[in-house]
Amino acid sequence: MDAEREARIAEVAARARPVWAEHHDGRALQDFLKGIDCHGVDAVLVTRQVAGCGLGEAQEMFLTAPCRTAELAFHNALMEGLERSQGDV
C-alpha cells in the first residue's frame, strides 16, 4: 500500500474511532463510513483498524451491514461467476 493511501486510511480511522467507541457496532461504523464516502477495501481496512479485528471479521462487518447491500450483491455475483468459471477450465 502506498504512503498516500496509508495516510488516508489512518485519517479516516481517526475520524471513525469515536463512532466505534460509542456504539461498538459494525452497522453504525459502516453507516458512518458510507456517509463520509469510504467504500470497498478502504472501508474494510478502516474497520479492521478501528475495531481491532482480523480481515475476515472486518469483511463480515462490511458485507453484512444493511447500508452495504449493493456491495454484498456485487460480491455474491462475483463469487458465483468465479465458481461457474471453474467448471469451464
N, C-alpha and C positions, 0 to 999 in steps of 0.2 A: 504494500500500500504506500502510495506516495505521501510526502510530508503535508501537502495541502489537504488531502483527504483525511489524514490522521488528525490534523488541526480542526477540521470541520466536525468530525465525529466527536472530538473532545469538547468542542464548544457546545454542540447540541446536547451532549451528555450532561454537561454542567447545567444547562437550562432545564433538563428533564429530571434531574435528581430530586428537586423539591416535590414534583408530582409523584414520583415513586415513594418518597419518604412519607408523604401524606396518605397515600392510598395503598401502597404495596399491592397493586392490582395491574396486571398486564393489559387489561382493556383500557383502563384510564391512561396508562402510559402510551398505548397505541393511538388513542384518541388525541392526546396531546401532540405526539409526533406527526400524525397526519395533519393536524391543524397548523403545524409550522412547516409543512411541506417536506417532511422527512419520510422517505419511502424506501422500499426494497432492501437491498443489502445494507445500506446505511442505517435504516431503522433497526434491522436485526443487530448490527454491531453496537448501536447506541443502547439497545435493550440489554444486550449482553453486559456492557459496562455498567449500566445503571442498576440493573437487577443483580449483578454479581453472579451470573449463571453461565452455564455452558452454551455452546452453539445450538444444540438441539432444543433446549428449553427456550432459548430466545426465539428460535424459528417457530416453535409451537405458539408462543405468546403472540408473535406477529401474525401467523396464519389463522389463528382461531379467534382473533378479535373481530367483533361484528363490523367494525369500520373497515376491515381489510377483506371483505368478501370478494371483491374483484381480484385481488391478488391471489386469494385461495383458489378461485375458479381458474385463473391463468396457470397456477402451479399444478393443479389437478389435470388440466388439459395437456400441459407439457409432459407430465409424468405418464399419462395414458398414451400419448403419442410415442414416447420413448419405449414404453412396454410393447406397443404394437410393432414398432420398427425392429425389435429384437427378433421377431418371427420372420422378418423379411431378409435377414442376413444370410 
